[in-house]
Amino acid sequence: MRTSKFFKNGRAMRRLITLVSAGILGAALAAIVAVIVPPTYEATATVYVTSVTRPLEDGTALQQRSALVETQDAQQKTLTLASLATSDVVAERVINTLDLPMTPNRLLDRIDARALPQTVLIEISARDRSPAMAREIANTTALEFSDYAERLNTETQDAAAITTARLVDPALTPPKPIAPTVPALIALGLLAGLGVGVLVLSVLERTDARIRDGGLLQSLTALPYLGSTPWVRTGGKRNLSGVTANETLAESVKAIRTNLIQLLPDLRGRLLTIVSSEDDSGKSALTLGLARAFQQAGFKVLIVDGDLRHRSLTTSLGLDKERGLADQLIAGKSAGEVIQTGILDRIDVISAGQPSEYPSELLGSEAFSRAIEELRGHYSLVLIDTPGIKDFTDGAVIARNTDGAVLAVPFHRHDPQQVSSSIDAILKGGGAVVGTVMTLVPESDRS
């Protein structure tokens, strides 16, 4: 059940897609790097360290030490000699022997020497882009290190023991590179991509001012929040015929109906305008849903398609386009001549009528004021659908002639400025906003 809700949540799906895309991009970039970056090979040579008592000139021992003591002494000296193997002196000797075009410091960046714990062995490893050169550097370093240790013996004649370092396990040509390891690099790129994706989403969340919470909408507008309506699949932009049968929408608009009745106790005989900032905001679905909810509560309801520009309700409901609001205003027809009865069960509708070249002038005329005022005495509630007021003043003009407007704010599409501009347009036009409704809310985002 939770999985199903997750996949119905458009915002959650977008987050998932962003993360997956970032991870895949990171892995792809890592794979490209693995192909472009030259491989590095590593070869390892092993040196054996001994420490024996130095004999006197007559051939006798300076002091007698057991084999165990000599071994322990060699183990202790192994730790010191390991650092000696990566000294500047040894590095310079290797460079001269192999005629390498580099400085000692640069060579030492490619060499490691470590004493194996509890042994008298030192492993000398060398890295290079050429497997053969890695082998040569490792072996040459081990030999030069051995010669240098022998030289130190001759320079310290007073030492009690002679320390030697011998190459016992020469380095072989490495068969495969140690870096870049393609699987590890791709995994690292995947993790890095996911990390970047999380960071990007976090930044977007912090900077995204679009409204997706009813409480936030109420605090921003200082208007009553009436409720929310779900995103309803209509089968197309111009198809609203099945909206009123949607059970989720029906339950949502019942809650909005209750809030409107509490807000406006004398709601009967009211004219309400349903407005939004722009088209395709779920406004028409809200109009139809409210009409059905109030009709079920015993109200005699009339819907007026006041969108003389797009006429979405007229088109989607298949209404008669030859007689409607425009015809009533232009030809002076009576309400009885343009009302289409029983279109939605027992709900009457006035279509937009024939197309008009001057819709704003028609809606702002005295004829419009008289026409809708006449409806007040025949219906308990008249709901007028309007075009988006972001681009046209029609919605504000209609709201001026009604008892108030219900502002539909689509989920996560409008920012506070856009909502404020819509409210200001209605107020400046002489109308009032009675409350807000958040529309097109994904199922998993509805409380």
C-alpha positions as CSV (number, residue, x, y, z in Angstrom):
1,M,0.0,0.0,0.0
2,R,2.8,2.4,0.9
3,T,4.7,1.4,-2.2
4,S,1.7,2.2,-4.3
5,K,1.3,5.6,-2.7
6,F,5.0,6.3,-3.3
7,F,4.7,5.7,-7.0
8,K,1.6,7.9,-7.2
9,N,3.5,10.7,-5.5
10,G,4.9,12.8,-8.4
11,R,7.2,14.8,-6.1
12,A,8.7,11.6,-4.6
13,M,9.1,10.1,-8.0
14,R,10.9,13.2,-9.3
15,R,13.3,13.0,-6.3
16,L,13.9,9.3,-7.0
17,I,14.5,10.0,-10.6
18,T,16.9,12.8,-9.8
19,L,18.9,10.7,-7.4
20,V,19.1,7.7,-9.8
21,S,20.1,10.0,-12.6
22,A,22.8,11.6,-10.6
23,G,24.1,8.2,-9.5
24,I,24.1,6.9,-13.0
25,L,25.9,10.0,-14.3
26,G,28.5,9.7,-11.5
27,A,29.1,6.0,-12.4
28,A,29.3,6.9,-16.1
29,L,31.9,9.6,-15.5
30,A,33.9,7.3,-13.3
31,A,33.8,4.7,-16.1
32,I,35.1,7.3,-18.6
33,V,37.9,8.2,-16.2
34,A,38.8,4.6,-15.8
35,V,39.2,4.3,-19.6
36,I,41.0,7.6,-20.0
37,V,43.4,7.5,-17.1
38,P,46.5,5.3,-17.8
39,P,46.8,2.2,-15.7
40,T,49.3,1.9,-12.8
41,Y,51.3,-1.3,-12.2
42,E,53.0,-2.3,-8.9
43,A,55.9,-4.7,-8.5
44,T,57.3,-5.9,-5.1
45,A,60.7,-7.2,-4.2
46,T,61.6,-8.7,-0.8
47,V,64.8,-8.1,1.1
48,Y,66.1,-10.3,3.9
49,V,67.9,-8.6,6.8
50,T,70.5,-10.2,9.1
51,S,72.5,-9.0,12.1
52,V,75.6,-11.0,13.2
53,T,78.3,-10.4,15.7
54,R,81.3,-8.6,14.3
55,P,84.5,-10.7,14.6
56,L,87.8,-9.3,16.1
57,E,90.9,-9.0,14.0
58,D,92.2,-12.3,15.3
59,G,89.0,-14.0,14.1
60,T,87.4,-14.4,17.5
61,A,84.0,-13.0,18.3
62,L,83.8,-9.5,20.0
63,Q,81.1,-11.0,22.1
64,Q,79.1,-14.1,21.9
65,R,75.3,-13.7,21.2
66,S,72.8,-16.4,20.7
67,A,71.0,-16.9,17.4
68,L,67.7,-15.8,19.1
69,V,69.4,-12.5,20.2
70,E,70.7,-11.9,16.7
71,T,67.3,-12.5,15.2
72,Q,65.7,-10.1,17.6
73,D,68.3,-7.5,16.8
74,A,67.7,-8.0,13.1
75,Q,63.9,-7.5,13.6
76,Q,64.5,-4.3,15.4
77,K,66.9,-3.0,12.7
78,T,64.4,-4.0,10.0
79,L,62.1,-1.2,11.1
80,T,65.0,1.4,10.7
81,L,66.2,0.0,7.5
82,A,62.7,0.1,5.9
83,S,62.8,3.9,6.2
84,L,66.4,3.9,4.8
85,A,65.2,2.1,1.7
86,T,63.2,5.1,0.8
87,S,65.9,7.7,1.5
88,D,67.1,10.3,-1.0
89,V,70.5,8.5,-1.2
90,V,69.0,5.3,-2.4
91,A,66.6,7.1,-4.7
92,E,69.5,9.0,-6.3
93,R,71.4,5.8,-6.8
94,V,68.4,4.1,-8.5
95,I,68.0,7.1,-10.8
96,N,71.6,7.0,-11.9
97,T,71.5,3.2,-12.4
98,L,68.4,3.2,-14.5
99,D,69.0,6.7,-16.0
100,L,65.5,7.8,-15.0
101,P,64.4,11.3,-16.1
102,M,63.1,12.4,-12.6
103,T,64.2,13.8,-9.3
104,P,64.6,11.7,-6.1
105,N,61.5,13.2,-4.6
106,R,59.4,12.2,-7.7
107,L,60.8,8.7,-7.6
108,L,60.1,8.4,-3.9
109,D,56.5,9.1,-4.6
110,R,56.4,5.8,-6.5
111,I,58.3,3.7,-3.9
112,D,57.1,2.2,-0.6
113,A,59.1,0.1,1.8
114,R,57.6,-1.7,4.8
115,A,58.9,-4.1,7.4
116,L,56.8,-7.2,7.7
117,P,55.7,-7.6,11.4
118,Q,57.6,-10.2,13.5
119,T,60.0,-11.0,10.6
120,V,63.3,-9.8,9.2
121,L,61.8,-9.1,5.8
122,I,61.3,-5.8,4.0
123,E,59.0,-5.4,1.1
124,I,59.9,-2.8,-1.4
125,S,57.2,-1.8,-3.9
126,A,57.4,0.4,-7.0
127,R,54.6,1.8,-9.1
128,D,54.8,2.8,-12.8
129,R,52.6,3.0,-15.8
130,S,54.9,0.4,-17.4
131,P,54.8,-3.0,-15.7
132,A,58.4,-3.7,-16.8
133,M,59.6,-0.4,-15.4
134,A,57.8,-1.1,-12.1
135,R,59.6,-4.4,-11.9
136,E,63.0,-2.7,-12.7
137,I,62.6,0.1,-10.2
138,A,61.6,-2.4,-7.4
139,N,64.5,-4.7,-8.0
140,T,67.0,-1.9,-8.5
141,T,65.9,-0.2,-5.3
142,A,66.3,-3.4,-3.4
143,L,69.9,-3.9,-4.8
144,E,70.9,-0.3,-4.3
145,F,69.5,-0.5,-0.8
146,S,71.5,-3.6,-0.1
147,D,74.7,-2.0,-1.4
148,Y,74.1,1.1,0.7
149,A,73.6,-1.0,3.9
150,E,76.9,-2.8,3.1
151,R,78.6,0.6,2.8
152,L,77.3,1.6,6.2
153,N,78.9,-1.5,7.7
154,T,82.3,-0.4,6.5
155,E,81.8,3.1,7.8
156,T,80.8,1.9,11.3
157,Q,83.7,-0.4,12.3
158,D,83.0,0.1,16.0
159,A,79.5,-1.5,15.7
160,A,79.0,-4.7,17.6
161,A,77.1,-6.4,14.8
162,I,77.2,-6.5,11.0
163,T,73.8,-5.7,9.4
164,T,73.1,-7.0,5.9
165,A,70.2,-6.7,3.5
166,R,69.9,-9.1,0.6
167,L,67.4,-9.4,-2.2
168,V,65.8,-12.8,-1.7
169,D,62.6,-12.5,-3.8
170,P,63.0,-10.4,-6.9
171,A,60.0,-8.5,-8.2
172,L,58.2,-10.0,-11.2
173,T,56.4,-8.2,-14.0
174,P,52.9,-7.5,-12.6
175,P,50.2,-9.1,-14.8
176,K,47.5,-6.5,-14.2
177,P,47.3,-2.9,-12.9
178,I,46.4,-1.9,-9.4
179,A,44.7,1.3,-10.5
180,P,42.3,2.4,-11.7
181,T,40.2,-0.5,-10.5
182,V,37.1,-0.1,-12.7
183,P,34.5,-1.7,-10.4
184,A,35.7,0.3,-7.4
185,L,36.0,3.5,-9.4
186,I,32.4,3.1,-10.8
187,A,31.1,2.3,-7.3
188,L,32.9,5.4,-6.0
189,G,31.4,7.5,-8.9
190,L,27.9,6.1,-8.1
191,L,28.2,7.1,-4.5
192,A,29.6,10.5,-5.4
193,G,26.8,11.0,-7.9
194,L,24.2,10.1,-5.3
195,G,25.8,12.5,-2.8
196,V,25.7,15.3,-5.4
197,G,22.0,14.4,-6.1
198,V,21.1,14.6,-2.4
199,L,22.9,17.9,-2.2
200,V,21.1,19.3,-5.2
201,L,17.7,18.2,-3.9
202,S,18.5,19.7,-0.5
203,V,19.4,23.0,-2.1
204,L,16.3,22.9,-4.4
205,E,14.1,22.2,-1.4
206,R,15.5,25.1,0.6
207,T,15.2,27.5,-2.4
208,D,11.9,26.2,-3.7
209,A,9.2,28.7,-2.6
210,R,6.3,27.0,-4.3
211,I,3.4,26.3,-2.0
212,R,2.6,22.7,-1.2
213,D,1.1,23.0,2.3
214,G,-2.3,24.2,3.3
215,G,-1.1,25.7,6.6
216,L,1.5,27.7,4.7
217,L,-1.1,28.9,2.2
218,Q,-3.3,30.1,5.1
219,S,-0.5,31.9,6.8
220,L,0.7,33.6,3.6
221,T,-2.7,34.8,2.5
222,A,-4.3,35.4,5.9
223,L,-7.4,33.8,4.4
224,P,-9.4,30.8,5.5
225,Y,-8.0,27.6,4.1
226,L,-11.1,25.6,3.0
227,G,-9.4,22.3,2.1
228,S,-7.8,20.5,-0.8
229,T,-8.8,18.5,-3.8
230,P,-6.8,15.5,-5.3
231,W,-5.3,15.3,-8.7
232,V,-7.9,13.5,-10.7
233,R,-7.3,11.7,-14.0
234,T,-9.8,13.3,-16.4
235,G,-8.7,11.4,-19.6
236,G,-7.5,14.6,-21.2
237,K,-7.2,18.4,-20.9
238,R,-10.7,18.9,-22.2
239,N,-12.5,16.0,-20.6
240,L,-14.2,16.7,-17.2
241,S,-17.2,14.5,-17.7
242,G,-16.1,11.8,-15.2
243,V,-14.9,14.2,-12.5
244,T,-18.0,14.3,-10.4
245,A,-18.0,10.5,-10.1
246,N,-14.5,10.4,-8.5
247,E,-15.0,9.2,-4.9
248,T,-11.8,10.9,-3.6
249,L,-12.8,14.2,-5.1
250,A,-16.3,13.8,-3.7
251,E,-15.1,13.3,-0.2
252,S,-12.7,16.3,-0.5
253,V,-15.3,18.7,-1.7
254,K,-17.7,17.7,1.0
255,A,-15.1,18.9,3.5
256,I,-14.8,22.1,1.6
257,R,-18.6,22.4,1.5
258,T,-18.7,22.1,5.2
259,N,-16.1,24.8,5.7
260,L,-17.9,27.1,3.4
261,I,-21.2,26.7,5.2
262,Q,-19.5,27.4,8.5
263,L,-17.7,30.4,7.1
264,L,-20.9,31.7,5.4
265,P,-23.9,30.6,7.4
266,D,-26.2,32.4,5.1
267,L,-24.8,30.7,2.1
268,R,-28.2,30.1,0.4
269,G,-28.8,32.6,-2.4
270,R,-25.1,33.2,-2.8
271,L,-23.1,33.8,-6.0
272,L,-19.5,32.4,-5.8
273,T,-16.7,32.8,-8.3
274,I,-14.2,30.0,-8.6
275,V,-10.9,31.6,-9.7
276,S,-7.2,30.7,-10.1
277,S,-4.1,32.4,-11.2
278,E,-3.8,30.4,-14.4
279,D,-5.6,27.8,-16.4
280,D,-5.3,24.0,-16.0
281,S,-5.1,24.5,-12.2
282,G,-7.9,22.1,-11.2
283,K,-10.4,25.0,-11.0
284,S,-13.0,23.5,-13.2
285,A,-12.9,20.2,-11.5
286,L,-13.4,22.0,-8.2
287,T,-16.4,23.9,-9.6
288,L,-18.0,20.6,-10.7
289,G,-17.2,18.9,-7.5
290,L,-18.6,21.7,-5.3
291,A,-21.8,21.8,-7.4
292,R,-22.4,18.1,-6.9
293,A,-21.6,18.3,-3.2
294,F,-24.0,21.2,-2.6
295,Q,-26.7,19.6,-4.7
296,Q,-26.5,16.5,-2.6
297,A,-26.9,18.7,0.5
298,G,-30.2,20.0,-0.8
299,F,-29.1,23.1,-2.6
300,K,-30.5,24.0,-5.9
301,V,-27.3,24.7,-7.8
302,L,-26.4,26.4,-11.1
303,I,-23.1,26.4,-12.8
304,V,-22.1,29.2,-15.1
305,D,-19.2,28.9,-17.5
306,G,-17.8,32.4,-17.2
307,D,-14.7,31.5,-19.2
308,L,-15.8,33.2,-22.5
309,R,-12.2,32.7,-23.8
310,H,-11.5,29.0,-23.4
311,R,-15.0,27.7,-22.6
312,S,-13.5,24.6,-21.0
313,L,-16.6,23.6,-19.1
314,T,-18.8,24.1,-22.2
315,T,-16.5,21.9,-24.3
316,S,-15.8,19.2,-21.8
317,L,-19.5,18.8,-20.8
318,G,-20.7,18.9,-24.4
319,L,-23.0,21.8,-23.7
320,D,-25.1,23.7,-26.3
321,K,-22.8,26.4,-27.7
322,E,-25.6,28.2,-29.5
323,R,-27.2,29.5,-26.4
324,G,-25.2,30.6,-23.4
325,L,-23.9,33.5,-21.3
326,A,-22.5,35.4,-24.3
327,D,-25.8,35.1,-26.1
328,Q,-27.6,36.3,-23.1
329,L,-25.4,39.4,-22.8
330,I,-25.3,40.3,-26.5
331,A,-28.8,39.4,-27.6
332,G,-30.5,40.2,-24.4
333,K,-31.9,36.7,-23.9
334,S,-33.5,35.8,-20.6
335,A,-32.0,33.3,-18.1
336,G,-34.7,30.8,-19.0
337,E,-33.6,30.8,-22.6
338,V,-30.0,30.0,-21.9
339,I,-30.2,27.7,-18.9
340,Q,-29.6,24.0,-19.8
341,T,-31.4,21.9,-17.2
342,G,-30.4,18.6,-15.7
343,I,-27.0,18.5,-17.5
344,L,-25.4,16.9,-14.4
345,D,-28.2,15.0,-12.8
346,R,-30.2,17.8,-11.2
347,I,-27.6,20.5,-11.7
348,D,-28.4,23.3,-14.2
349,V,-25.7,24.9,-16.4
350,I,-25.3,28.0,-18.4
351,S,-22.7,27.5,-21.1
352,A,-20.3,30.1,-22.3
353,G,-22.3,30.4,-25.5
354,Q,-20.9,31.5,-28.8
355,P,-17.4,33.0,-29.1
356,S,-17.1,36.7,-28.4
357,E,-14.4,39.1,-29.5
358,Y,-14.7,41.3,-26.4
359,P,-15.3,39.0,-23.4
360,S,-13.9,41.5,-20.8
361,E,-16.3,44.2,-21.9
362,L,-19.3,41.8,-21.8
363,L,-18.4,40.6,-18.3
364,G,-17.9,44.2,-17.1
365,S,-21.2,45.4,-18.5
366,E,-24.4,46.3,-16.6
367,A,-26.1,43.5,-18.6
368,F,-23.9,40.9,-16.8
369,S,-24.5,42.4,-13.4
370,R,-28.3,42.2,-14.0
371,A,-28.1,38.7,-15.5
372,I,-26.4,37.1,-12.6
373,E,-28.3,39.0,-10.0
374,E,-31.5,37.6,-11.6
375,L,-30.1,34.1,-10.9
376,R,-29.9,34.8,-7.2
377,G,-33.6,34.5,-6.7
378,H,-33.9,31.2,-8.6
379,Y,-31.0,29.2,-7.1
380,S,-29.6,28.4,-3.7
381,L,-26.1,28.6,-5.0
382,V,-24.6,29.8,-8.3
383,L,-20.9,28.8,-9.1
384,I,-19.2,30.7,-11.8
385,D,-16.1,29.2,-13.5
386,T,-13.6,31.8,-14.8
387,P,-10.4,32.0,-16.8
388,G,-7.0,32.4,-15.1
389,I,-6.6,36.0,-13.8
390,K,-2.8,36.0,-14.4
391,D,-3.4,36.8,-18.1
392,F,-7.0,38.2,-18.1
393,T,-9.0,40.4,-15.8
394,D,-12.2,38.4,-16.4
395,G,-12.1,36.5,-13.1
396,A,-11.6,39.7,-11.1
397,V,-14.4,41.4,-13.0
398,I,-16.8,38.5,-12.3
399,A,-15.8,38.4,-8.7
400,R,-16.8,42.0,-8.3
401,N,-20.4,41.1,-9.1
402,T,-20.6,38.1,-6.8
403,D,-20.5,37.5,-3.1
404,G,-16.9,36.4,-3.1
405,A,-14.3,34.3,-4.8
406,V,-12.8,30.9,-3.9
407,L,-9.1,30.9,-5.0
408,A,-7.8,27.6,-6.3
409,V,-4.0,27.2,-5.8
410,P,-2.5,24.2,-7.6
411,F,-0.2,22.1,-5.4
412,H,3.5,23.0,-5.8
413,R,3.0,25.2,-8.9
414,H,2.6,28.7,-7.5
415,D,4.9,30.7,-5.3
416,P,3.7,33.2,-2.7
417,Q,4.1,36.2,-5.0
418,Q,1.9,34.6,-7.7
419,V,-0.8,33.9,-5.1
420,S,-0.6,37.4,-3.7
421,S,-0.9,38.9,-7.1
422,S,-4.1,36.9,-7.8
423,I,-5.6,38.1,-4.5
424,D,-4.6,41.7,-5.2
425,A,-6.1,41.5,-8.7
426,I,-9.5,40.5,-7.2
427,L,-9.3,43.1,-4.4
428,K,-8.4,45.9,-6.8
429,G,-11.3,44.9,-9.0
430,G,-13.7,45.4,-6.2
431,G,-14.2,41.7,-5.3
432,A,-13.5,39.7,-2.2
433,V,-11.8,36.3,-1.6
434,V,-13.6,34.2,0.9
435,G,-11.0,31.4,1.1
436,T,-8.5,29.2,-0.6
437,V,-8.4,25.6,-1.9
438,M,-5.3,23.7,-2.8
439,T,-5.9,21.7,-5.9
440,L,-4.2,18.9,-7.8
441,V,-2.7,17.5,-4.6
442,P,-1.0,14.0,-5.1
443,E,-2.7,11.3,-3.0
444,S,0.3,10.7,-0.8
445,D,0.7,14.4,0.0
446,R,-2.9,14.8,1.2
447,S,-3.4,14.5,5.0
